[in-house]
Amino acid sequence: MAKIIRSSGGRKSSVPAVPRKPAKKAVKASPKPAATKTPKPKPQKPKPQTPKPQKLKPWTPAEVYEAFSRFRKANPEPKGELEHLNPYTLLVAVVLSAQATDAGVNKATPTLFAAADTPEKMAALGEEKVRDFIKTIGLYRNKAKNVVELSRRLVAEHGGKVPRERAALEALPGVGRKTANVVLNVAFGEKTIAVDTHIFRVGNRTNMAPGLTPFEVELNLEKVVPDQYKLHAHHWLILHGRYTCVARKPLCEKCVINDLCRWPEKTV
């Protein structure tokens, strides 16, 4: 009987299969950071240099003398524009003119001085009534207080008289150096120069007496103004600044000292 030979294909191979290595997972390469370009600094335009203030040529004594001789020729006897009756009413008018115009003060003082032209009468009038007379003037409440108080102190400390000494004047309420200078000059004929905004502008603009403060301009004017012109220098310079050498558009074409003036922007 023939043998049946079975095929080995059905049997499992006795040789162990070589284990396959697990496939490596593909590692995604992280994206390289984009190269950041450092912006090149833009070329900066050179900053314009601030021009140094021009040093103006100082006036010579002969030029200052010439300027005031022309002022005198044009107006031999200059007068202040504040209306007053006596040294006391002058003092009151100047106190009221602080941060106000002379024209504005002159509108209010005639009726005030008709009612009180002496310190005794002003003190008796009282602060409330004085306010009613001067209410058209700026800062009238504080000014009324000062006027009444200085009147009381004139009566109590000076026998109702306006003192001729600067220190005594400046000790009164509402009275500063400028006010004292006006009273000393106009009432008592002292050769003082009261530097207001007009004189401050003229002194600096023309370079006749430059200064950073009114006091500096005052001291410089006292140094350069010839003695024979000092009595009226205060009024000549105020009037010149008020009507000719004005703040915004100075009338250089009408100025009697335009050829002497050092202002770089003068129009003639």
C-alpha positions in Angstrom: 0.0 0.0 0.0 1.5 3.3 -1.1 2.5 5.8 1.6 0.9 9.1 1.6 3.5 11.8 1.9 2.1 15.0 3.5 3.4 18.3 2.4 5.3 20.3 4.9 3.6 23.5 3.7 1.0 23.1 6.3 3.4 22.9 9.2 4.8 25.9 10.9 8.5 26.4 10.3 10.6 25.5 13.2 12.9 28.5 12.4 11.8 31.5 14.4 11.0 34.5 12.3 13.3 37.4 12.6 11.3 40.1 14.3 10.9 43.2 12.3 12.1 46.4 13.8 9.3 48.8 14.2 9.4 51.5 11.7 10.8 54.7 13.0 8.3 57.5 13.1 9.3 60.3 10.9 10.3 63.2 13.1 9.1 66.4 11.5 11.8 68.9 11.5 10.6 72.0 13.4 10.6 74.9 11.0 13.5 77.1 11.3 12.7 80.5 12.7 12.6 83.1 10.0 15.7 85.2 10.1 14.9 88.5 11.5 16.5 91.3 9.7 17.7 94.1 11.9 16.4 97.3 10.3 19.1 99.6 9.3 18.8 102.9 11.0 17.5 105.6 8.7 20.0 108.4 8.3 18.9 111.2 10.4 18.9 114.7 9.2 21.2 116.9 11.2 19.2 119.0 13.7 19.5 122.6 13.0 21.5 124.3 15.6 19.7 127.0 17.6 21.3 130.2 16.7 23.0 131.9 19.5 21.4 135.2 20.5 23.1 138.0 18.7 25.2 140.1 20.9 24.2 143.7 20.1 26.6 146.5 20.2 26.2 148.6 23.3 25.3 152.3 23.1 28.1 154.8 23.5 27.6 157.7 25.9 27.4 160.1 23.0 24.6 158.0 21.4 22.6 158.0 24.6 23.1 161.7 25.0 21.9 162.2 21.4 18.8 160.1 22.0 17.6 162.1 25.0 18.4 165.4 23.3 16.0 164.3 20.5 13.4 163.3 23.1 13.7 166.7 24.7 13.5 168.5 21.4 10.3 166.6 20.5 8.7 167.0 23.9 10.5 169.5 26.2 8.2 169.1 29.2 6.8 165.5 29.3 4.0 164.8 31.7 2.5 161.7 33.2 -0.9 160.7 31.9 -2.5 159.8 35.3 -4.9 162.5 36.4 -4.3 163.6 40.0 -4.8 166.6 42.3 -2.0 166.3 44.8 0.7 163.9 45.9 -1.9 161.8 47.7 -4.2 161.4 44.8 -1.2 160.7 42.6 -0.2 157.8 45.0 -3.8 156.4 44.8 -3.9 156.7 41.0 -0.6 154.8 40.6 -1.8 152.1 42.9 -5.0 151.7 40.9 -3.0 151.6 37.6 -1.3 148.3 38.4 -2.3 145.9 35.6 -4.6 148.5 34.2 -4.4 151.3 31.7 -4.0 155.0 32.6 -7.0 155.8 30.5 -9.1 153.2 32.4 -8.0 154.7 35.7 -8.7 158.2 34.6 -12.3 157.3 33.9 -12.9 156.2 37.5 -10.8 158.6 39.6 -12.5 162.0 39.0 -15.6 161.0 40.9 -13.5 159.2 43.5 -11.3 162.2 44.1 -14.3 164.5 44.2 -15.5 162.5 47.1 -12.1 161.9 48.8 -9.0 163.8 47.9 -7.2 163.3 51.3 -6.3 160.2 53.3 -8.7 161.2 56.0 -11.6 161.4 53.6 -10.7 158.1 51.9 -10.5 156.3 55.2 -13.8 157.7 56.2 -15.3 156.7 52.9 -14.6 153.0 53.6 -13.8 150.0 51.5 -17.3 149.3 50.2 -17.9 152.8 48.8 -14.4 152.9 47.3 -15.2 149.7 45.5 -18.3 151.3 44.0 -16.2 154.2 42.6 -13.5 152.0 41.0 -15.4 148.8 40.0 -14.5 149.4 36.3 -10.8 148.9 37.1 -9.3 145.4 37.1 -8.7 143.8 40.5 -10.9 146.6 42.0 -11.7 144.7 45.2 -8.2 144.2 46.3 -7.2 147.7 45.2 -10.1 149.3 47.2 -8.8 147.4 50.3 -5.2 148.7 49.7 -6.3 152.3 49.1 -8.3 152.5 52.3 -5.7 150.8 54.4 -2.8 152.9 53.0 -4.9 156.0 53.7 -5.4 154.9 57.3 -1.7 154.3 57.7 -0.8 157.7 56.2 -3.0 159.3 58.8 -1.7 157.2 61.7 2.0 157.1 60.8 2.7 160.1 58.7 0.2 162.8 59.8 -1.9 162.4 56.6 1.1 163.3 54.4 2.7 161.2 51.6 6.2 160.4 52.8 9.2 161.4 50.6 11.3 158.4 51.6 11.3 155.2 49.4 11.3 152.8 52.3 8.3 154.5 53.9 6.4 154.5 50.6 7.1 150.8 49.9 5.9 149.9 53.3 2.4 151.0 52.4 -0.2 148.4 51.1 -0.2 148.1 47.3 3.0 150.2 46.9 6.0 148.6 45.2 9.2 150.0 43.8 7.7 151.2 40.5 4.9 153.1 42.3 7.3 154.6 44.8 9.5 155.8 41.9 6.6 157.5 40.1 5.6 159.3 43.3 9.1 160.4 44.1 9.7 161.6 40.5 6.3 163.3 39.8 5.4 164.6 43.3 8.8 165.4 44.7 11.0 165.9 41.6 13.4 163.1 42.4 15.5 161.7 39.5 14.0 158.2 39.6 13.1 156.0 36.7 10.0 153.8 37.2 10.4 150.8 34.9 7.0 149.6 33.6 6.3 147.3 30.7 6.9 150.1 28.2 10.3 151.1 29.6 11.3 147.5 30.0 10.6 146.8 26.3 12.3 150.0 25.1 15.4 149.3 27.2 15.8 145.8 25.9 14.7 146.3 22.3 16.9 149.2 21.6 19.7 147.7 23.7 20.1 151.0 25.5 19.7 149.4 28.9 19.1 145.7 28.6 18.1 143.6 31.6 16.3 140.4 32.6 14.1 142.2 35.2 12.6 145.7 35.5 15.1 146.3 38.4 18.1 145.5 36.1 16.8 147.8 33.4 16.3 150.5 36.0 19.8 150.2 37.3 21.3 150.2 33.8 19.3 153.3 32.8 20.6 155.1 35.9 24.1 154.3 34.7 23.7 155.4 31.1 21.2 158.3 31.2 23.0 161.7 31.5 22.2 163.4 34.7 20.7 166.4 33.0 18.0 164.2 31.4 17.2 161.9 34.4 14.3 164.0 35.8 12.2 163.5 32.6 13.8 160.2 31.3 11.0 158.2 33.0 8.3 160.0 31.0 10.1 160.2 27.7 10.7 156.5 27.7 7.2 155.6 28.8 5.6 157.8 26.1 8.1 156.4 23.5 7.1 152.8 24.4 3.4 153.6 24.6 3.0 155.4 21.3 6.0 154.6 19.1 8.0 151.6 20.2 4.8 149.5 20.7 4.9 145.8 21.4 3.6 144.3 18.2 4.2 146.6 15.3 6.6 149.3 16.4 6.4 152.5 14.3 10.0 152.5 13.3 9.4 154.9 10.5 8.2 157.6 13.0 10.9 156.8 15.6 13.2 159.8 16.4 16.0 157.4 17.4 15.6 154.7 14.7 19.2 155.3 13.5 20.6 154.7 17.0 18.4 151.7 17.8 20.1 148.3 17.8 17.0 146.2 17.3 17.8 143.7 14.4 14.2 143.7 13.2 13.6 147.4 12.9 11.9 148.3 9.6 14.1 151.3 8.7 
